[in-house]
């Protein structure tokens, strides 16, 4: 739905194809509240929290990134940064 102010809302959606966001975006893409962004949703055997990014969902005052895996003990995150990386 496109709201009168030009914002696009997706409330309940039966997804049959990918959602692609491209081109010039006038503002940030937002995920409101304590929701998460999930990668690998629907993959058989995936640990329930694996592949999720959430703001203060699991840890107060933190953005949590949960690695991929089938169990809590084997979740992994791999960084590819041939040009270098900085973590503060």
C-alpha positions as CSV (number, residue, x, y, z in Angstrom):
1,X,0.0,0.0,0.0
2,X,1.3,3.5,-0.8
3,X,0.3,5.9,1.9
4,X,-0.6,9.6,1.1
5,X,2.8,10.7,2.3
6,X,4.5,8.4,-0.3
7,X,5.6,5.7,2.1
8,X,5.1,2.1,1.1
9,X,3.6,-0.3,3.7
10,X,3.6,-4.1,3.4
11,X,1.4,-5.5,6.1
12,X,0.2,-9.0,5.3
13,X,1.6,-10.4,2.1
14,X,1.4,-13.8,0.5
15,X,4.9,-13.8,-1.2
16,X,5.2,-15.7,-4.4
17,X,8.3,-13.9,-5.7
18,X,11.2,-11.9,-4.3
19,X,10.8,-8.3,-3.1
20,X,13.4,-6.2,-4.6
21,X,14.1,-2.6,-3.6
22,X,16.2,-0.7,-6.1
23,X,16.8,2.8,-7.4
24,X,16.9,6.1,-5.6
25,X,15.4,5.8,-2.2
26,X,14.3,9.1,-0.6
27,X,14.7,7.8,2.9
28,X,15.9,4.9,5.0
29,X,14.4,1.4,4.9
30,X,12.9,0.8,8.4
31,X,11.9,-2.2,10.4
32,X,9.8,-0.9,13.3
33,X,9.6,-2.2,16.9
34,X,11.4,-5.4,18.1
35,X,11.0,-7.2,14.8
36,X,13.8,-9.0,13.1
37,X,15.2,-9.3,9.6
38,X,15.6,-13.1,8.8
39,X,17.8,-14.7,6.2
40,X,17.1,-18.3,5.3
41,X,13.5,-18.3,6.5
42,X,11.8,-21.6,5.7
43,X,14.9,-23.7,5.3
44,X,14.4,-27.1,6.8
45,X,16.5,-27.8,9.9
46,X,17.5,-24.1,10.4
47,X,17.8,-23.2,14.1
48,X,14.9,-20.9,15.0
49,X,17.0,-17.7,15.7
50,X,19.7,-18.4,13.0
51,X,20.1,-15.9,10.3
52,X,18.4,-13.1,12.1
53,X,19.3,-9.5,12.8
54,X,17.4,-7.6,15.5
55,X,17.6,-4.4,17.4
56,X,17.3,-5.0,21.2
57,X,15.5,-8.3,20.6
58,X,17.9,-10.6,22.5
59,X,20.3,-8.1,24.1
60,X,19.4,-4.7,25.6
61,X,21.2,-1.7,23.9
62,X,22.6,-3.9,21.1
63,X,22.0,-4.9,17.5
64,X,22.3,-8.7,17.5
65,X,23.4,-10.7,14.4
66,X,22.8,-14.4,14.8
67,X,24.8,-16.8,12.6
68,X,23.5,-19.5,10.3
69,X,23.2,-23.1,11.6
70,X,21.0,-26.0,12.6
71,X,21.7,-25.8,16.3
72,X,22.8,-23.1,18.8
73,X,26.2,-24.8,19.1
74,X,27.0,-24.7,15.4
75,X,25.8,-21.2,14.3
76,X,28.4,-19.3,12.2
77,X,29.0,-15.9,10.7
78,X,31.7,-15.5,8.1
79,X,33.1,-12.1,7.0
80,X,34.6,-11.6,3.6
81,X,36.7,-8.5,3.6
82,X,39.7,-8.9,1.3
83,X,40.2,-5.1,1.5
84,X,40.2,-5.0,5.3
85,X,37.7,-4.5,8.1
86,X,37.4,-2.5,11.3
87,X,35.4,-3.4,14.4
88,X,35.2,-1.0,17.3
